[in-house]
Amino acid sequence: MIHLTTLKLSLILRRYDLLLVVVLVFFATLFSLRPDSVARNVQGQKSQPNLQHSGFEALEVAEHLSREGKFSSPFQALETGPSAHLAPGFPFVVASIFRVFGDGPLGASVLAWLTALVFALQLALLPYLAIRLGLPPIAGLLAALVFLTGDFASPLWEVNYVGLMLILLALSSLKDKGAPVGNRQIWAMSLLWGLLLLFTPVVIIILPFWLLWIRSYRRISTRALIALALIPIFMVTPWLVRNYAVFHKFVFIRGNLGLELATANNSCASYSLHTNLADGCYARNHPTQSLEQAQRVRALGEIEYNHQRLQEFLTWLRRNPVRFATLSAERFAAFWFPWDPGQSLTSIPPGLIMTWILTALSFGGLWKLWNTNRPACTYLLMWLVLFPVSYYFIVAFEPRHRVPILWATFIPGWYYALELLGGNWDSFLNPRMREQNAR
């Protein structure tokens, strides 16, 4: 009797071992991040943090939203009026926190905890995502552990929210080849796409390719496919209407293209934002720090200002095509193998080293996945190829730009590493695979 009870308990634990590990990852992430500590250091302060006038554009806009109900003045140097400089998603999240909890210590703590929860949920889902990719869940678990070794969770940026949405979208998209797309999935994926556009409009270039992918590998009706294309557009339409009403011109979510191109590509620019900040190039070219540029924004209005900055960039580009190509190539290299000129070789963080290693290993993982699960490999390649394109040409390199898609290299990278190590990793933490092996 005791033996049978022990056997039943063992079977139950085996069935739920992955869930138990995932829960442990979730709480380990919260513990390691220590959100209260993050909140206390939002501005490098040891106590009493204050998010007012922080200099971060999203927080500046959130202050105006919470106080005045206006999406305006993202630049610390000067109040510049109505804005479409940022996508609205993250500033509205922060403004909601400010309205309820204020922009002092309590608001900073709530923002840090919310970011930590979003980040922890991402990491907890990685083993399940590995399974959806047809890979052993331990690859996802190890990917989550690498995330914990690096400084990837920041309450001041939208990247962690975007990362969670991309993982949820992948979990919804990646089913067996030919699996039908149900109504709930259509709504879930449509809402995720709408939110993604409101948080990071650069994904608009991926949407048509994703629709083509899901048409190719899943069973979906033409009506459902049209719904997947139109619902996200309907979701962003109120913001497009707002932009037209404010600026009297069509602005697709963000209107900062000219400014970013001119700031990242000019006679003093480096590929790295860190260097541009250190040598004063950013301060001379960007209205966040330049009072002269902020005065131009206020005098001209954002749309005309961005138009003029775009013309500045185009003039510079005609005279300096080789320099632009060099900067773009450097940004490309830094995106995949992050490195900052100001970084000391003796103080390279473990998370950065692991990012380099797993990026290199991911080529092998993707190749093996191409031979075993082509739809999943195609899905990963779609995001890896298209998502970073704007970061090569438009903005100076920052490590945070890659955070939303790190999972797409970490999981295949670990998969290839496990293959090199040998062993039956497919059944680790995967009760279904263990049952099949037992048969």
C-alpha positions in Angstrom: 0.0 0.0 0.0 2.8 2.4 0.9 4.6 1.4 -2.3 1.6 2.2 -4.4 1.1 5.6 -2.7 4.7 6.4 -3.2 4.4 5.4 -6.9 1.3 7.6 -7.4 3.1 10.6 -5.7 6.1 10.1 -8.0 3.9 10.1 -11.1 2.1 13.3 -9.9 5.4 15.0 -9.3 6.7 13.9 -12.7 3.6 15.2 -14.4 3.9 18.6 -12.8 7.7 18.9 -12.5 7.8 21.5 -15.3 5.1 23.6 -13.7 7.0 23.5 -10.4 10.2 24.6 -12.1 8.4 27.4 -13.9 6.9 28.7 -10.6 10.4 28.5 -9.0 11.8 30.5 -12.0 9.1 33.1 -11.5 9.7 33.7 -7.8 13.5 33.4 -8.2 13.3 36.2 -10.8 11.4 38.5 -8.5 13.9 37.7 -5.7 16.9 38.3 -7.8 15.6 41.6 -9.2 14.6 43.0 -5.8 12.2 45.6 -7.2 12.4 47.8 -4.1 16.1 48.1 -4.6 15.6 48.9 -8.3 13.1 51.6 -7.3 15.5 53.2 -4.9 18.1 53.5 -7.7 15.9 54.8 -10.5 18.0 58.0 -10.4 21.1 56.6 -8.7 19.7 57.6 -5.3 19.9 55.4 -2.3 16.6 56.5 -0.9 13.6 58.6 -1.7 13.6 58.2 -5.5 11.6 60.7 -7.5 10.5 60.2 -11.1 9.8 63.8 -11.7 12.0 65.4 -14.3 14.0 62.2 -14.7 15.1 63.0 -18.2 13.6 59.8 -19.6 11.3 60.7 -22.4 8.5 58.2 -21.5 8.5 59.5 -17.9 8.4 63.1 -19.0 5.4 62.4 -21.2 3.7 60.4 -18.4 4.0 63.3 -16.1 2.1 65.6 -18.5 -0.4 62.9 -19.1 -1.1 62.3 -15.4 -1.2 66.0 -14.6 -2.8 67.6 -17.6 -4.1 64.7 -19.7 -1.9 65.8 -22.6 0.6 63.7 -24.5 3.3 66.3 -24.8 6.8 67.6 -24.0 9.0 64.5 -23.9 12.2 66.5 -23.7 13.7 67.5 -20.4 15.4 70.7 -21.7 12.1 72.5 -22.4 8.4 72.1 -22.6 7.8 71.7 -26.4 4.1 71.1 -26.7 2.0 68.3 -28.3 4.1 65.3 -29.2 4.1 62.1 -31.3 7.8 61.5 -30.4 7.0 58.2 -28.6 4.6 55.4 -29.2 1.7 55.8 -26.7 1.7 52.4 -25.0 4.4 52.6 -22.3 3.8 56.3 -21.4 0.1 55.5 -20.8 1.1 52.6 -18.5 3.4 54.9 -16.5 0.9 57.7 -16.4 -1.7 55.3 -15.0 0.7 54.5 -12.2 1.4 58.2 -11.6 -2.3 59.1 -11.3 -2.8 56.4 -8.7 0.5 56.3 -6.8 2.2 59.6 -7.7 5.6 60.1 -9.2 7.5 59.9 -6.0 8.9 56.9 -4.1 5.6 55.0 -4.1 5.1 55.4 -7.9 8.8 54.4 -8.5 8.3 51.3 -6.4 5.0 50.3 -8.2 6.7 50.8 -11.6 9.7 48.7 -10.6 7.4 45.9 -9.3 5.3 45.9 -12.4 8.4 45.7 -14.6 9.7 42.8 -12.4 6.4 40.9 -12.7 6.4 41.3 -16.5 10.0 40.2 -16.7 9.4 37.2 -14.3 6.4 36.1 -16.4 8.6 36.2 -19.5 11.2 34.0 -18.0 8.6 31.6 -16.6 7.2 31.1 -20.1 10.5 30.2 -21.8 10.4 26.5 -21.1 6.9 26.3 -22.6 8.1 28.3 -25.6 10.9 25.8 -26.1 8.4 23.0 -26.2 6.3 24.9 -28.8 9.4 25.3 -30.9 9.9 21.5 -30.7 12.9 21.8 -28.5 13.6 20.4 -25.0 12.2 22.6 -22.2 15.6 22.6 -20.5 16.8 24.9 -23.3 14.1 27.4 -22.2 15.0 27.0 -18.6 18.7 27.6 -19.2 17.7 30.7 -21.3 15.8 32.0 -18.4 18.8 31.6 -16.1 21.0 33.5 -18.6 18.4 36.4 -18.4 19.0 36.5 -14.7 22.8 37.0 -15.1 22.3 40.2 -17.1 20.8 43.6 -16.5 17.9 43.1 -18.8 15.0 44.4 -16.6 14.7 48.2 -16.6 11.5 50.0 -15.3 12.3 53.0 -17.5 11.8 51.4 -20.9 9.1 49.5 -22.7 11.4 46.6 -23.8 10.3 44.1 -21.2 6.6 44.6 -22.0 7.3 44.1 -25.7 9.3 41.0 -24.9 6.4 39.5 -23.0 4.0 40.3 -25.9 6.3 38.6 -28.4 6.6 35.5 -26.3 2.8 35.3 -25.8 2.4 35.8 -29.6 4.8 33.0 -30.3 3.0 30.7 -27.9 -0.2 31.4 -29.7 1.3 31.1 -33.2 3.4 28.0 -32.8 1.2 25.0 -33.0 1.5 21.8 -34.9 1.6 22.3 -38.7 -1.9 22.4 -40.0 -3.5 23.0 -36.6 -6.6 25.2 -36.9 -6.7 28.7 -35.6 -9.7 29.1 -33.3 -11.7 32.2 -32.6 -10.0 32.7 -29.2 -6.6 32.5 -30.8 -7.7 35.0 -33.4 -8.8 37.5 -30.8 -5.7 36.9 -28.6 -3.2 37.3 -31.5 -5.1 40.3 -32.9 -5.0 42.1 -29.5 -1.3 41.3 -29.0 -0.5 42.7 -32.4 -2.5 45.9 -31.7 -0.7 46.3 -28.4 2.7 45.7 -30.0 2.0 48.4 -32.5 1.1 50.8 -29.7 4.3 50.0 -27.8 6.8 49.6 -30.7 5.6 50.5 -34.2 8.7 49.0 -35.8 6.9 45.6 -35.8 4.6 46.9 -38.6 7.1 45.6 -41.1 6.8 42.1 -39.7 3.0 41.9 -39.6 2.5 41.0 -43.3 5.2 38.4 -43.1 3.6 36.9 -40.0 0.3 36.8 -41.7 1.9 35.0 -44.7 3.6 32.6 -42.2 0.4 31.7 -40.4 -1.5 31.3 -43.7 1.3 28.8 -44.8 1.6 26.7 -41.7 -1.8 26.9 -39.9 -5.3 26.1 -41.0 -7.1 29.5 -41.1 -10.0 30.8 -43.1 -9.7 33.9 -45.3 -12.1 35.7 -43.1 -10.0 35.0 -40.0 -6.9 36.1 -41.8 -8.5 39.4 -42.7 -9.6 39.8 -39.1 -6.0 39.2 -37.9 -4.9 42.0 -40.3 -7.6 44.5 -39.6 -8.2 44.3 -35.8 -4.7 45.6 -34.9 -5.2 48.5 -37.4 -8.5 49.3 -35.7 -6.8 49.3 -32.4 -4.3 52.0 -33.4 -6.8 54.0 -35.4 -7.8 56.2 -32.4 -4.2 57.2 -32.0 -3.8 58.0 -35.7 -6.9 60.1 -35.5 -5.5 61.9 -32.5 -2.2 62.6 -34.3 -4.1 64.0 -37.4 -6.3 66.2 -35.2 -3.3 67.6 -33.3 -0.8 67.9 -36.2 -3.1 68.2 -39.2 -0.9 65.6 -41.0 -0.9 61.8 -41.0 1.6 60.4 -38.5 1.8 56.7 -38.2 2.0 56.3 -34.4 5.4 58.0 -34.0 6.8 61.0 -35.8 10.4 61.0 -34.7 12.1 59.5 -37.7 13.9 62.7 -38.9 15.3 63.4 -35.4 16.6 59.9 -34.8 18.3 59.7 -38.2 20.0 63.1 -37.8 21.1 62.3 -34.2 22.5 58.9 -35.0 24.1 59.9 -38.3 26.2 63.1 -38.4 29.8 64.3 -38.4 30.4 63.7 -34.6 28.3 60.5 -34.2 29.6 57.1 -33.0 27.6 53.9 -33.5 27.1 53.8 -29.7 24.8 56.0 -27.7 27.1 55.7 -24.7 29.9 57.3 -26.7 27.6 60.0 -28.1 26.6 60.9 -24.6 30.1 60.9 -23.3 31.6 63.1 -26.0 28.7 65.6 -26.1 27.5 64.7 -29.6 24.1 63.7 -28.3 23.8 66.9 -26.2 24.4 69.0 -29.3 22.0 67.2 -31.5 19.0 66.0 -29.4 16.4 68.2 -27.7 16.4 66.0 -24.6 19.7 67.7 -23.7 20.1 70.5 -26.1 18.2 73.7 -25.2 18.8 75.0 -28.7 17.2 71.9 -30.3 14.3 72.0 -27.9 13.7 75.6 -28.7 13.5 74.6 -32.4 11.0 72.0 -31.6 8.8 74.5 -29.7 9.1 77.1 -32.5 8.5 74.8 -35.4 6.3 72.1 -33.9 7.4 68.4 -33.8 6.3 67.5 -37.3 8.1 70.4 -39.1 11.1 70.0 -36.8 11.4 66.3 -37.8 11.0 67.2 -41.4 13.9 69.6 -41.2 16.0 67.1 -39.3 15.2 64.5 -42.0 16.5 66.9 -44.7 19.6 67.5 -42.6 20.2 63.8 -42.5 19.7 63.4 -46.3 22.1 66.2 -47.0 24.7 64.6 -44.7 24.1 61.2 -46.3 24.7 62.5 -49.9 28.1 63.8 -48.7 29.0 60.9 -46.4 27.7 57.6 -47.8 30.7 55.7 -46.7 30.5 57.0 -43.1 26.8 56.0 -43.0 27.6 52.5 -44.3 30.3 52.2 -41.6 28.0 53.4 -38.8 25.3 51.0 -40.0 27.7 48.1 -40.1 29.0 48.9 -36.6 25.4 49.1 -35.3 24.7 45.7 -37.0 27.7 44.1 -35.3 26.9 45.7 -31.9 23.3 44.6 -32.0 24.2 40.9 -32.3 27.4 41.0 -30.3 26.8 43.9 -27.9 29.9 45.9 -27.1 30.3 49.5 -26.0 33.6 51.4 -26.6 33.5 52.7 -23.0 33.4 49.2 -21.5 36.4 47.8 -19.7 37.6 44.3 -20.7 38.2 43.5 -17.1 34.6 44.2 -16.0 32.5 42.5 -18.7 29.3 41.2 -17.0 28.5 37.5 -17.3 25.2 38.3 -19.0 27.1 40.0 -21.9 29.5 37.1 -22.3 26.7 34.6 -22.3 24.9 36.7 -25.0 27.9 36.5 -27.2 28.3 32.7 -26.7 24.6 31.9 -27.2 24.4 34.2 -30.3 27.2 32.2 -31.9 25.7 28.9 -30.9 22.2 29.9 -32.1 23.4 29.6 -35.8 23.9 25.9 -35.2 20.6 25.6 -33.3 18.7 27.3 -36.1 20.3 25.0 -38.7 19.3 21.9 -36.7 15.8 23.3 -36.2 15.5 24.0 -39.9 16.0 20.3 -40.5 13.6 19.1 -37.8 10.9 21.8 -37.5 11.0 24.2 -40.5 7.8 26.2 -39.5 9.3 27.0 -36.1 12.7 27.9 -37.5 11.0 30.1 -40.1 9.1 31.9 -37.3 12.3 32.6 -35.4 14.2 33.8 -38.5 11.3 36.1 -39.4 11.8 38.0 -36.1 15.5 37.8 -36.0 15.9 39.2 -39.5 13.2 41.8 -39.6 12.8 43.2 -36.0 16.3 44.7 -35.8 16.4 46.4 -39.3 15.5 49.9 -38.0 18.2 49.7 -35.3 20.9 49.2 -37.9 20.2 52.5 -39.7 18.1 54.9 -37.6 19.2 55.0 -34.0 22.5 54.7 -32.1 23.2 51.3 -30.5 21.9 50.6 -27.1 21.9 47.1 -25.5 18.2 47.4 -24.6 17.2 47.3 -28.2 17.8 43.6 -28.5 16.1 42.6 -25.2 12.7 41.8 -26.7 14.1 39.1 -29.0 16.9 37.7 -26.9 14.9 34.6 -26.3 15.0 33.9 -30.1 18.7 33.4 -29.9 19.1 32.1 -26.3 16.7 29.1 -26.8 18.3 27.8 -30.1 21.7 28.6 -28.7 21.2 26.4 -25.6 19.5 23.7 -27.8 22.7 23.5 -29.9 24.9 23.5 -26.8 22.9 20.6 -25.3 23.1 18.7 -28.6 26.9 19.1 -28.5 26.9 17.8 -24.9 24.9 14.8 -26.0 22.3 13.0 -23.8 18.5 12.6 -24.0 17.6 16.2 -23.1 14.2 16.0 -24.9 12.7 14.1 -22.0 14.1 16.4 -19.2 11.2 18.2 -17.6 8.9 16.8 -20.4 6.6 14.1 -19.1 5.0 13.5 -22.5 8.4 12.8 -24.0 9.3 10.5 -21.1 6.1 8.5 -21.6 6.9 8.1 -25.3 10.5 7.0 -24.5 9.1 4.5 -22.0 6.9 2.9 -24.6 
